[in-house]
Amino acid sequence: NLYEEPLRGQFHFSPMRGWNNDPNGMVFYNGEYHLFFQHNPYGWAWGNMTWGHAVSKDMVHWEELPSALLPDEMGPMFSGGAVVDWKNTSGFGKDGKPPMVVFYTAAGNPTVQCMAYSNDGRHFTKYEGNPIIKEISGGNRDPKVVWHEPTKSWVLVFYVELGGVHTMHFFTSPNLKEWTFASKIDGFFECPEFFEAPVDGDATKKKWVLSGASSDYRIGSFDGKTFTPETSMLPGQRGKDFYAAQAFSDQPDGRHILIGWWRTETRGMPFNQSMSIPLDLRLVQTAEGPRLTYTPVKELEALRAKSHRIAPQSLKPGDKNPLDDIRAELVEVRAEFEPGEADEVIFNIRDVMVVYDAKKQEFSVNGHRAPAPLIDGKQRITIFCDRTGVEAFASDGLCFIPMPINLKGENRRLYLETRGGAAKIASLEVHELRSAWK
Ligand code: FRU
């Protein structure tokens, strides 16, 4: 049945049919989250780039709608972002209601930046004045637009390959139609994300974050024209096959919620690839300076079908597996522990090895390792497991390892063990999850 195929992620968005890559045009508009995506409606592999479209009330349950932007005489529809034009600066609004405006790359010859708008979140009209930015080089694409309140202007940041150098260009506009070059910065590749967020939730300490498609990022300040980095390039996610992540514009509660293209390979399925779970991004102050943390959005709690809370315990090598009684396909595991004498705390989730190496303070998924410091002597780990892999989090989100792996449907066992000595397990929860498609 539709959405029940063996390799269909059950709480990860994927299109009904055909290929997807990047999330596009992520915006909250008229009470709905909109997720557009790079889509091939006619094939299993990349091609015929079209903007697919889905909507959700909670970012967890998605309904796919007809494609929003079809290829035209200017080319296929490559990636970009969206905004709500609250003040109707563009004049695209209707009946006193603000329009949704989406930005995309028409990847023809020349390759140019364009826009389209909608007054109902269902029908899209391409702007008759397209392109809004002419070709700078053949490799220019992926416009992301944000509102800059202090200068009361729109800012468009996009990727431009200049003589082999990867750059981001910033343009500004009063009305989304006329754009003026403002600045450029080297060292970022494809699909920018750019937002301002408070450090440790303190609204008086806001910083801007600029990232490229890999999620590597720099934190700094922005005066409306120039981004001035205050950190070196930092790794965002530390896993594999997570790319081109974008955050929702106009998020009503001010959170920065990101979805990435999760390159799950779904051979034999009528669709290919999928999206990550929605991730809540925050800036926290660490001893090394401000850093991004990634945590699963709280809306995912709606998927919990049955919860197991396991008693706190000292777990030593050879002890009975505390997860022995549980069988689950879709699962969320949360644990808090002090490693104590243990060298390793090992979760086996349906044959995926999620390991905390206490000696090295490293976290790993199937051997793919990343630094994961203890925080106040404790480690807190969250693991989401779907048919197509796991997303694992440690160190309160400082360490995020997405890892697509096609799991064996029949293996529903979970294990927890320690090596080298006892660890103090302060809390351990396993939530069996339901499908988001039902
Ligand atoms: C990133 C990307 C973008 C481009 C799109 C085309 O995955 O290469 O730069 O707009 O995919 O599908």
Residues whose N, C-alpha, C, O or C-beta is under 5 A from the ligand:
A	BS01	FRU	N21 D22 Q38 M49 F78 S79 R141 D142 E190 C191 A244
